[in-house]
C-alpha cells in the first residue's frame, strides 16, 4: 500500500499503512484436476482428482470449518481435523475413509474442471486463506 499523507489545518501528518496481511500457514500446494485414465466417474477415477494442502508452520493447525471450493461453488468443509506442522493432507473428490493424510469429499461427480478452474481455501470466517488457478493444459498444477 504505502503511506498516505493527510493535510490538516495545522499542517500535514503522515500515516503509515498497516502491515501486509500474512500468508496463511496452510496453503494449497498442488491440484491434480485431471485424474489419470478416462473420466468414467468410478470412485478410483474420482479419487484421482485431489487437492494437496501443506502446513508451512512447525506446529499443528486446526482446520475445523475451513472450506475448499471451486469457481462453481462446490464446497468441502473440514470437520474436526488437525494438520501437523510441515505436513500435507490430500482432499480427494470421491469416497473413502478419512485419516491423517487423506480426506474424502464423498462426491459421485468431478469437481475440478480440466479446462481451467480455481481452487479456493477459506478460513472458517469466510475470508481468503489461499487460491490456485490453472488453464487448459496439463493434468496438475503446483501452486
C-alpha angles and dihedrals in degrees: 000000000000132000126317122214117216119192116210134184090264098044140291128311126197119221119195118221117247120261117283113265110266119244116255115264088223111062139175102255103175140355121205098197101164109055116214118268127012120338096245097147092241113151090247090054092046090051090051084071111076149143121228116211120194128201106219092188124092091230131065120267124211109228098186107141095012112136130213114196144162131226091271092056101252101153136197114195120199117232119204102325132147119205111207122235113278089004135125134222126196119215107205123199097224136056128294145120115293118233139157095290105026130051125182127217092201095222126150094206135051123270108188118069115230090209095058137308143154129244113211125196114200132189118238089263090058098251120133118269098171144328139198128197133192139181137217101298131082133009101259142022131214106214 
